[in-house]
Amino acid sequence: MTLTRTLLQRTAQGGKHLIEWLQRERLLSRKKRCPVCNNRMKLKRTNTTKDGYRWSCRKANHRGSGITRSIREGSIFSRSHITLASWMKIMHSLSQGLRKRQVDMIEDGVCGSSQSLIRVTTLLREICGKAVRRLEIRRKMRIGGRRAFVAIDESKFRHKRKYGRGRRGHTWRRRS
């Protein structure tokens, strides 16, 4: 089964299945240690979070108050109020190259507001950029060549002449 189908199935199932799949894919932590007693915390079901689960330590030396942590702590999902299923839907649409309008994604219930959608897509772009840089370093991958300097600028693709007047837009030029 392809990763895309698995992703969509886990997203549809939600809850524990999605969390376990994210842990297998190392997007969420599999184990967590208590910051107070350094014992292993357990994944417990709760109604206080959107995800439905939290890490908790119920040792007696915490003086009656159980130490709990979010399952998102230390992952790309931390400090986000969007559900994990919505995160997966956004990741899927970006990975497939589906460039839906923000309004359509909000209407579909993927995201609550355009600002949170922008934050998520920006974060995912940064992560992809870091991954590409890491590959460049590890595998000595380069864009261009020995004497070729490649500059990729977004404005090269978006410049449009107004009414066919004015200066011509910058275009790609091939060296001979």
Contact map, one row per residue, 1 for C-alpha under 8 A:
11101100000000000000000000000000000000000000000000000000000000000000000000000000000000000000000000000000000000000000000000000000000000000000000000000000000000000000000000000000
11111100000000000000000000000000000000000000000000000000000000000000000000000000000000000000000000000000000000000000000000000000000000000000000000000000000000000000000000000000
11111110000000000000000000000000000000000000000000000000000000000000000000000000000000000000000000000000000000000000000000000000000000000000000000000000000000000000000000000000
01111111000000000000000000000000000000000000000000000000000000000000000000000000000000000001000000000000000000000000000000000000000000000000000000000000000000000000000000000000
11111111100000000000000000000000000000000000000000000000000000000000000000000000000000000000000000000000000000000000000000000000000000000000000000000000000000000000000000000000
11111111110000000000000000000000000000000000000000000000000000000000000000000000000000000000000000000000000000000000000000000000000000000000000000000000000000000000000000000000
00111111111000000000000000000000000000000000000000000000000000000000000000000000000000010001000000000000000000000000000000000000000000000000000000000000000000000000000000000000
00011111111100000000000000000000000000000000000000000000000000000000000000000000000000011000000000000000000000000000000000000000000000000000000000000000000000000000000000000000
00001111111110000000000000000000000000000000000000000000000000000000000000000000000000000000000000000000000000000000000000000000000000000000000000000000000000000000000000000000
00000111111111001100100000000000000000000000000000000000000000000000000000000000000000000000000000000000000000000000000000000000000000000000000000000000000000000000000000000000
00000011111111000100000000000000000000000000000000000000000000000000000000000000000110011000000000000000000000000000000000000000000000000000000000000000000000000000000000000000
00000001111111000000000000000000000000000000000000000000000000000000000000000000000010000000000000000000000000000000000000000000000000000000000000000000000000000000000000000000
00000000111111101100000000000000000000000000000000000000000000000000000000000000000000000000000000000000000000000000000000000000000000000000000000000000000000000000000000000000
00000000011111111110000000000000000000000000000000000000000000000000000000000000000010000000000000000000000000000000000000000000000000000000000000000000000000000000000000000000
00000000000011111110000000000000000000000000000000110000000000000000000000000000000000000000000000000000000000000000000000000000000000000000000000000000000000000000000000000000
00000000000001111111000000000000000000000000000000000000000000000000000000000000000000000000000000000000000000000000000000000000000000000000000000000000000000000000000000000000
00000000010011111111100000000000000000000000000000000000000000000000000000000000000000000000000000000000000000000000000000000000000000000000000000000000000000000000000000000000
00000000011011111111110000000000000000000000000000000000000000000000000000000000000110000000000000000000000000000000000000000000000000000000000000000000000000000000000000000000
00000000000001111111111000010000000000000000000000000000000000000000000000000000000000000000000000000000000000000000000000000000000000000000000000000000000000000000000000000000
00000000000000011111111100000000000000000000000000000000000000000000000000000000000000000000000000000000000000000000000000000000000000000000000000000000000000000000000000000000
00000000010000001111111110000000000000000000000000000000000000000000000000000000000000000000000000000000000000000000000000000000000000000000000000000000000000000000000000000000
00000000000000000111111111110000000000000000000000000000000000000000000000000000000000000000000000000000000000000000000000000000000000000000000000000000000000000000000000000000
00000000000000000011111111111100000000000000000000000000000000000000000000000000000000000000000000000000000000000000000000000000000000000000000000000000000000000000000000000000
00000000000000000001111111100100000000000000000000000000000000000000000000000000000000000000000000000000000000000000000000000000000000000000000000000000000000000000000000000000
00000000000000000000111111110000000000000000000000000000000000000000000000000000000000000000000000000000000000000000000000000000000000000000000000000000000000000000000000000000
00000000000000000000011111111100000000000000000000000000000000000000000000000000000000000000000000000000000000000000000000000000000000000000000000000000000000000000000000000000
00000000000000000000011111111000000000000000000000000000000000000000000000110000000000000000000000000000000000000000000000000000000000000000000000000000000000000000000000000000
00000000000000000010011011111100000000000000000000000000000000000000001101100000000000000000000000000000000000000000000000000000000000000000000000000000000000000000000000000000
00000000000000000000001001111111000000000000000000000000000000000000001101100000000000000000000000000000000000000000000000000000000000000000000000000000000000000000000000000000
00000000000000000000001101011111000000000000000000000000000000000000000000000000000000000000000000000000000000000000000000000000000000000000000000000000000000000000000000000000
00000000000000000000000000001111100000011000000000000000000000000000000000000000000000000000000000000000000000000000000000000000000000000000000000000000000000000000000000000000
00000000000000000000000000001111110000011100000000000010000000000000000000000000000000000000000000000000000000000000000000000000000000000000000000000000000000000000000000000000
00000000000000000000000000000011111001111000000000000000000000000000000000000000000000000000000000000000000000000000000000000000000000000000000000000000000000000000000000000000
00000000000000000000000000000001111111111000000000000001100000000010000000000000000000000000000000000000000000000000000000000000000000000000000000000000000000000000000000000000
00000000000000000000000000000000111111000000000000000000000000000000000000000000000000000000000000000000000000000000000000000000000000000000000000000000000000000000000000000000
00000000000000000000000000000000011111000000000000000000000001000000000000000000000000000000000000000000000000000000000000000000000000000000000000000000000000000000000000000000
00000000000000000000000000000000011111100000000000000000000000000000000000000000000000000000000000000000000000000000000000000000000000000000000000000000000000000000000000000000
00000000000000000000000000000000111111110000000000000000000000000000000000000000000000000000000000000000000000000000000000000000000000000000000000000000000000000000000000000000
00000000000000000000000000000000110011111000000000000000100000000000000000000000000000000000000000000000000000000000000000000000000000000000000000000000000000000000000000000000
00000000000000000000000000000011110001111100000000000000100000000000000000000000000000000000000000000000000000000000000000000000000000000000000000000000000000000000000000000000
00000000000000000000000000000011110000111110000000000011100000000000000000000000000000000000000000000000000000000000000000000000000000000000000000000000000000000000000000000000
00000000000000000000000000000001000000011111000000000011100000000000000000000000000000000000000000000000000000000000000000000000000000000000000000000000000000000000000000000000
00000000000000000000000000000000000000001111100000001111000000000000000000000000000000000000000000000000000000000000000000000000000000000000000000000000000000000000000000000000
00000000000000000000000000000000000000000111110000001111000000000000000000000000000000000000000000000000000000000000000000000000000000000000000000000000000000000000000000000000
00000000000000000000000000000000000000000011111000011100000000000000000000000000000000000000000000000000000000000000000000000000000000000000000000000000000000000000000000000000
00000000000000000000000000000000000000000001111110011100000000000000000000000000000000000000000000000000000000000000000000000000000000000000000000000000000000000000000000000000
00000000000000000000000000000000000000000000111111011000000000000000000000000000000000000000000000000000000000000000000000000000000000000000000000000000000000000000000000000000
00000000000000000000000000000000000000000000011111010000000000000000000000000000000000000000000000000000000000000000000000000000000000000000000000000000000000000000000000000000
00000000000000000000000000000000000000000000011111111100000000000000000000000000000000000000000000000000000000000000000000000000000000000000000000000000000000000000000000000000
00000000000000000000000000000000000000000000001111110000000000000000000000000000001000000000000000000000000000000000000000000000000000000000000000000000000000000000000000000000
00000000000000100000000000000000000000000000000011111000000000000000000000000000001100000000000000000000000000000000000000000000000000000000000000000000000000000000000000000000
00000000000000100000000000000000000000000000111111111100000000000000000000000000000000000000000000000000000000000000000000000000000000000000000000000000000000000000000000000000
00000000000000000000000000000000000000000011111010111110000000000000011000000000000000000000000000000000000000000000000000000000000000000000000000000000000000000000000000000000
00000000000000000000000000000000000000000011110010011111000000000001111000000000000000000000000000000000000000000000000000000000000000000000000000000000000000000000000000000000
00000000000000000000000000000001000000001111000000001111100000000001111000000000000000000000000000000000000000000000000000000000000000000000000000000000000000000000000000000000
00000000000000000000000000000000010000001111000000000111110000000111100000000000000000000000000000000000000000000000000000000000000000000000000000000000000000000000000000000000
00000000000000000000000000000000010000111100000000000011111000000111000000000000000000000000000000000000000000000000000000000000000000000000000000000000000000000000000000000000
00000000000000000000000000000000000000000000000000000001111101001110000000000000000000000000000000000000000000000000000000000000000000000000000000000000000000000000000000000000
00000000000000000000000000000000000000000000000000000000111111000100000000000000000000000000000000000000000000000000000000000000000000000000000000000000000000000000000000000000
00000000000000000000000000000000000000000000000000000000011111110000000000000000000000000000000000000000000000000000000000000000000000000000000000000000000000000000000000000000
00000000000000000000000000000000000000000000000000000000001111110000000000000000000000000000000000000000000000000000000000000000000000000000000000000000000000000000000000000000
00000000000000000000000000000000000100000000000000000000011111111110000000000000000000000000000000000000000000000000000000000000000000000000000000000000000000000000000000000000
00000000000000000000000000000000000000000000000000000000000111111000000000000000000000000000000000000000000000000000000000000000000000000000000000000000000000000000000000000000
00000000000000000000000000000000000000000000000000000000000111111100000000000000000000000000000000000000000000000000000000000000000000000000000000000000000000000000000000000000
00000000000000000000000000000000000000000000000000000000010001111110000000000000000000000000000000000000000000000000000000000000000000000000000000000000000000000000000000000000
00000000000000000000000000000000000000000000000000000001111001011111000000000000000000000000000000000000000000000000000000000000000000000000000000000000000000000000000000000000
00000000000000000000000000000000010000000000000000000001110001001111100000000000000000000000000000000000000000000000000000000000000000000000000000000000000000000000000000000000
00000000000000000000000000000000000000000000000000000111100000000111110000000000000000000000000000000000000000000000000000000000000000000000000000000000000000000000000000000000
00000000000000000000000000000000000000000000000000000111000000000011111010000000000000000000000000000000000000000000000000000000000000000000000000000000000000000000000000000000
00000000000000000000000000000000000000000000000000001110000000000001111110000000000000000000000000000000000000000000000000000000000000000000000000000000000000000000000000000000
00000000000000000000000000011000000000000000000000001110000000000000111110000000000000000000000000000000000000000000000000000000000000000000000000000000000000000000000000000000
00000000000000000000000000011000000000000000000000000000000000000000011111111100000000000000000000000000000000000000000000000000000000000000000000000000000000000000000000000000
00000000000000000000000000000000000000000000000000000000000000000000111111101100000000000000000000000000000000000000000000000000000000000000000000000000000000000000000000000000
00000000000000000000000000011000000000000000000000000000000000000000000111110100000000000000000000000000000000000000000000000000000000000000000000000000000000000000000000000000
00000000000000000000000000111000000000000000000000000000000000000000000111111100000000000000000000000000000000000000000000000000000000000000000000000000000000000000000000000000
00000000000000000000000000100000000000000000000000000000000000000000000101111100000000000000000000000000000000000000000000000000000000000000000000000000000000000000000000000000
00000000000000000000000000000000000000000000000000000000000000000000000110111111000100000000000000000000000000000000000000000000000000000000000000000000000000000000000000000000
00000000000000000000000000000000000000000000000000000000000000000000000111111111000000000000000000000000000000000000000000000000000000000000000000000000000000000000000000000000
00000000000000000000000000000000000000000000000000000000000000000000000000001111100000000000000000000000000000000000000000000000000000000000000000000000000000000000000000000000
00000000000000000000000000000000000000000000000000000000000000000000000000001111110000000000000000000000000000000000000000000000000000000000000000000000000000000000000000000000
00000000000000000000000000000000000000000000000000000000000000000000000000000011111000000000000000000000000000000000000000000000000000000000000000000000000000000000000000000000
00000000000000000000000000000000000000000000000000000000000000000000000000000001111101100000000000000000000000110000000000000000000000000000000000000000000000000000000000000000
00000000000000000000000000000000000000000000000001100000000000000000000000000000111111100000000000000000000000000000000000000000000000000000000000000000000000000000000000000000
00000000001000000100000000000000000000000000000000100000000000000000000000001000011111110000000000000000000000000000000000000000000000000000000000000000000000000000000000000000
00000000001101000100000000000000000000000000000000000000000000000000000000000000001111111000000000000000000000000000000000000000000000000000000000000000000000000000000000000000
00000000000000000000000000000000000000000000000000000000000000000000000000000000011111111100000000000000000001100000000000000000000000000000000000000000000000000000000000000000
00000000000000000000000000000000000000000000000000000000000000000000000000000000011111111110000000000000000001000000000100000000000000000000000000000000000000000000000000000000
00000011001000000000000000000000000000000000000000000000000000000000000000000000000111111111000000000000000000000000000000000000000000000000000000000000000000000000000000000000
00000001001000000000000000000000000000000000000000000000000000000000000000000000000011111111100000000000000001000000000000000000000000000000000000000000000000000000000000000000
00000000000000000000000000000000000000000000000000000000000000000000000000000000000001111111110000000000000001000000000010000000000000000000000000000000000000000000000000000000
00000000000000000000000000000000000000000000000000000000000000000000000000000000000000111111111000000000000000000000000000010000000000000000000000000000000000000000000000000000
00010010000000000000000000000000000000000000000000000000000000000000000000000000000000011111111100000000000000000000000000000000000000000000000000000000000000000000000000000000
00000000000000000000000000000000000000000000000000000000000000000000000000000000000000001111111111110000000000000000000000000000000000000000000000000000000000000000000000000000
00000000000000000000000000000000000000000000000000000000000000000000000000000000000000000111111111100000000000000000000000000000000000000000000000000000000000000000000000000000
00000000000000000000000000000000000000000000000000000000000000000000000000000000000000000011111111000000000000000000000000000000000000000000000000000000000000000000000000000000
00000000000000000000000000000000000000000000000000000000000000000000000000000000000000000001111111000000000000000000000000000000000000000000000000000000000000000000000000000000
00000000000000000000000000000000000000000000000000000000000000000000000000000000000000000000111111100000000000000000000000000000000000000000000000000000000000000000000000000000
00000000000000000000000000000000000000000000000000000000000000000000000000000000000000000000111111110000000000000000000000000000000000000000000000000000000000000000000000000000
00000000000000000000000000000000000000000000000000000000000000000000000000000000000000000000110011111000000000000000000000000000000000000000000000000000000000000000000000000000
00000000000000000000000000000000000000000000000000000000000000000000000000000000000000000000100001111101100000000000000000000000000000000000000000000000000000000000000000000000
00000000000000000000000000000000000000000000000000000000000000000000000000000000000000000000000000111111100000000000000000000000000000000000000000000000000000000000000000000000
00000000000000000000000000000000000000000000000000000000000000000000000000000000000000000000000000011111110000000100100000000000000000000000000000000000000000000000000000000000
00000000000000000000000000000000000000000000000000000000000000000000000000000000000000000000000000001111111000000100000000000000000000000000000000000000000000000000000000000000
00000000000000000000000000000000000000000000000000000000000000000000000000000000000000000000000000011111111100000000000000000000000000000000000000000000000000000000000000000000
00000000000000000000000000000000000000000000000000000000000000000000000000000000000000000000000000011111111111100000000000000000000000000000000000000000000000000000000000000000
00000000000000000000000000000000000000000000000000000000000000000000000000000000000000000000000000000111111111111100000000000000000000000000000000000000000000000000000000000000
00000000000000000000000000000000000000000000000000000000000000000000000000000000000000000000000000000011111111000000000000000000000000000000000000000000000000000000000000000000
00000000000000000000000000000000000000000000000000000000000000000000000000000000000000000000000000000001111111100000000000000000000000000000000000000000000000000000000000000000
00000000000000000000000000000000000000000000000000000000000000000000000000000000000000000000000000000000111111110000000000000000000000000000000000000000000000000000000000000000
00000000000000000000000000000000000000000000000000000000000000000000000000000000000001101100000000000000111111110000000000000000000000000000000000000000000000000000000000000000
00000000000000000000000000000000000000000000000000000000000000000000000000000000010001000000000000000000110111111101100000000000000000000000000000000000000000000000000000000000
00000000000000000000000000000000000000000000000000000000000000000000000000000000010000000000000000000000010011111101100000000000000000000000000000000000000000000000000000000000
00000000000000000000000000000000000000000000000000000000000000000000000000000000000000000000000000000000010000111111100000000000000000000000000000000000000000000000000000000000
00000000000000000000000000000000000000000000000000000000000000000000000000000000000000000000000000000110010000111111110000000000000000000000000000000000000000000000000000000000
00000000000000000000000000000000000000000000000000000000000000000000000000000000000000000000000000000000000000001111111000000000000000000000000000000000000000000000000000000000
00000000000000000000000000000000000000000000000000000000000000000000000000000000000000000000000000000000000000111111111100000000000000000000000000000000000000000000000000000000
00000000000000000000000000000000000000000000000000000000000000000000000000000000000000000000000000000100000000111111111110000000000000000000000000000000000000000000000000000000
00000000000000000000000000000000000000000000000000000000000000000000000000000000000000000000000000000000000000000111111111000000000000000000000000000000000000000000000000000000
00000000000000000000000000000000000000000000000000000000000000000000000000000000000000000000000000000000000000000011111111100000000000000000000000000000000000000000000000000000
00000000000000000000000000000000000000000000000000000000000000000000000000000000000000100000000000000000000000000001111111110000000000000000000000000000000000000000000000000000
00000000000000000000000000000000000000000000000000000000000000000000000000000000000000000100000000000000000000000000111111111000000000000000000000000000000000000000000000000000
00000000000000000000000000000000000000000000000000000000000000000000000000000000000000000000000000000000000000000000011111111100000000000000000000000000000000000000000000000000
00000000000000000000000000000000000000000000000000000000000000000000000000000000000000000000000000000000000000000000001111111110000000000000000000000000000000000000000000000000
00000000000000000000000000000000000000000000000000000000000000000000000000000000000000000010000000000000000000000000000111111111000000000000000000000000000000000000000000000000
00000000000000000000000000000000000000000000000000000000000000000000000000000000000000000000000000000000000000000000000011111111100000000000000000000000000000000000000000000000
00000000000000000000000000000000000000000000000000000000000000000000000000000000000000000000000000000000000000000000000001111111110000000000000000000000000000000000000000000000
00000000000000000000000000000000000000000000000000000000000000000000000000000000000000000000000000000000000000000000000000111111111000000000000000000000000000000000000000000000
00000000000000000000000000000000000000000000000000000000000000000000000000000000000000000000000000000000000000000000000000011111111100000000000000000000000000000000000000000000
00000000000000000000000000000000000000000000000000000000000000000000000000000000000000000000000000000000000000000000000000001111111110000000000000000000000000000000000000000000
00000000000000000000000000000000000000000000000000000000000000000000000000000000000000000000000000000000000000000000000000000111111111000000000000000000000000000000000000000000
00000000000000000000000000000000000000000000000000000000000000000000000000000000000000000000000000000000000000000000000000000011111111100000000000000000000000000000000000000000
00000000000000000000000000000000000000000000000000000000000000000000000000000000000000000000000000000000000000000000000000000001111111110000000000000000000000000000000000000000
00000000000000000000000000000000000000000000000000000000000000000000000000000000000000000000000000000000000000000000000000000000111111111000000000000000000000000000000000000000
00000000000000000000000000000000000000000000000000000000000000000000000000000000000000000000000000000000000000000000000000000000011111111100000000000000000000000000000000000000
00000000000000000000000000000000000000000000000000000000000000000000000000000000000000000000000000000000000000000000000000000000001111111111100000000000000000000000000000000000
00000000000000000000000000000000000000000000000000000000000000000000000000000000000000000000000000000000000000000000000000000000000111111111110000000000000000000000000000000000
00000000000000000000000000000000000000000000000000000000000000000000000000000000000000000000000000000000000000000000000000000000000011111111100000000000000000000000000000000000
00000000000000000000000000000000000000000000000000000000000000000000000000000000000000000000000000000000000000000000000000000000000001111111100000000000000000000000000000000000
00000000000000000000000000000000000000000000000000000000000000000000000000000000000000000000000000000000000000000000000000000000000000111111100000000000000000000000000000000000
00000000000000000000000000000000000000000000000000000000000000000000000000000000000000000000000000000000000000000000000000000000000000111111110000000000000000000000000000000000
00000000000000000000000000000000000000000000000000000000000000000000000000000000000000000000000000000000000000000000000000000000000000111111111000000000000000000000000000000000
00000000000000000000000000000000000000000000000000000000000000000000000000000000000000000000000000000000000000000000000000000000000000010001111110000000000000000000000000000000
00000000000000000000000000000000000000000000000000000000000000000000000000000000000000000000000000000000000000000000000000000000000000000000111110000100000000000000000000000000
00000000000000000000000000000000000000000000000000000000000000000000000000000000000000000000000000000000000000000000000000000000000000000000011111011100000000000000000000000000
00000000000000000000000000000000000000000000000000000000000000000000000000000000000000000000000000000000000000000000000000000000000000000000011111111000000000000000000000000000
00000000000000000000000000000000000000000000000000000000000000000000000000000000000000000000000000000000000000000000000000000000000000000000000111110000000000000000000000000000
00000000000000000000000000000000000000000000000000000000000000000000000000000000000000000000000000000000000000000000000000000000000000000000000011111000000000000000000000000000
00000000000000000000000000000000000000000000000000000000000000000000000000000000000000000000000000000000000000000000000000000000000000000000000111111100000000000000000000000000
00000000000000000000000000000000000000000000000000000000000000000000000000000000000000000000000000000000000000000000000000000000000000000000000110111110000000000000000000000000
00000000000000000000000000000000000000000000000000000000000000000000000000000000000000000000000000000000000000000000000000000000000000000000001100011111000000000000000000000000
00000000000000000000000000000000000000000000000000000000000000000000000000000000000000000000000000000000000000000000000000000000000000000000000000001111100000000000000000000000
00000000000000000000000000000000000000000000000000000000000000000000000000000000000000000000000000000000000000000000000000000000000000000000000000000111110100000000000000000000
00000000000000000000000000000000000000000000000000000000000000000000000000000000000000000000000000000000000000000000000000000000000000000000000000000011111110000000000000000000
00000000000000000000000000000000000000000000000000000000000000000000000000000000000000000000000000000000000000000000000000000000000000000000000000000001111111000000000000000000
00000000000000000000000000000000000000000000000000000000000000000000000000000000000000000000000000000000000000000000000000000000000000000000000000000000111111100000000000000000
00000000000000000000000000000000000000000000000000000000000000000000000000000000000000000000000000000000000000000000000000000000000000000000000000000001111111100000000011110000
00000000000000000000000000000000000000000000000000000000000000000000000000000000000000000000000000000000000000000000000000000000000000000000000000000000111111100000000000000000
00000000000000000000000000000000000000000000000000000000000000000000000000000000000000000000000000000000000000000000000000000000000000000000000000000000011111110000000000000000
00000000000000000000000000000000000000000000000000000000000000000000000000000000000000000000000000000000000000000000000000000000000000000000000000000000001111111000000011000000
00000000000000000000000000000000000000000000000000000000000000000000000000000000000000000000000000000000000000000000000000000000000000000000000000000000000001111100000010000000
00000000000000000000000000000000000000000000000000000000000000000000000000000000000000000000000000000000000000000000000000000000000000000000000000000000000000111111111110000000
00000000000000000000000000000000000000000000000000000000000000000000000000000000000000000000000000000000000000000000000000000000000000000000000000000000000000011111110000000000
00000000000000000000000000000000000000000000000000000000000000000000000000000000000000000000000000000000000000000000000000000000000000000000000000000000000000001111100000000000
00000000000000000000000000000000000000000000000000000000000000000000000000000000000000000000000000000000000000000000000000000000000000000000000000000000000000001111110000000000
00000000000000000000000000000000000000000000000000000000000000000000000000000000000000000000000000000000000000000000000000000000000000000000000000000000000000001111111000000000
00000000000000000000000000000000000000000000000000000000000000000000000000000000000000000000000000000000000000000000000000000000000000000000000000000000000000001101111100000000
00000000000000000000000000000000000000000000000000000000000000000000000000000000000000000000000000000000000000000000000000000000000000000000000000000000000000001000111110000000
00000000000000000000000000000000000000000000000000000000000000000000000000000000000000000000000000000000000000000000000000000000000000000000000000000000000000001000011111000000
00000000000000000000000000000000000000000000000000000000000000000000000000000000000000000000000000000000000000000000000000000000000000000000000000000000000100111000001111100000
00000000000000000000000000000000000000000000000000000000000000000000000000000000000000000000000000000000000000000000000000000000000000000000000000000000000100100000000111110000
00000000000000000000000000000000000000000000000000000000000000000000000000000000000000000000000000000000000000000000000000000000000000000000000000000000000100000000000011111000
00000000000000000000000000000000000000000000000000000000000000000000000000000000000000000000000000000000000000000000000000000000000000000000000000000000000100000000000001111100
00000000000000000000000000000000000000000000000000000000000000000000000000000000000000000000000000000000000000000000000000000000000000000000000000000000000000000000000000111110
00000000000000000000000000000000000000000000000000000000000000000000000000000000000000000000000000000000000000000000000000000000000000000000000000000000000000000000000000011111
00000000000000000000000000000000000000000000000000000000000000000000000000000000000000000000000000000000000000000000000000000000000000000000000000000000000000000000000000001111
00000000000000000000000000000000000000000000000000000000000000000000000000000000000000000000000000000000000000000000000000000000000000000000000000000000000000000000000000000111
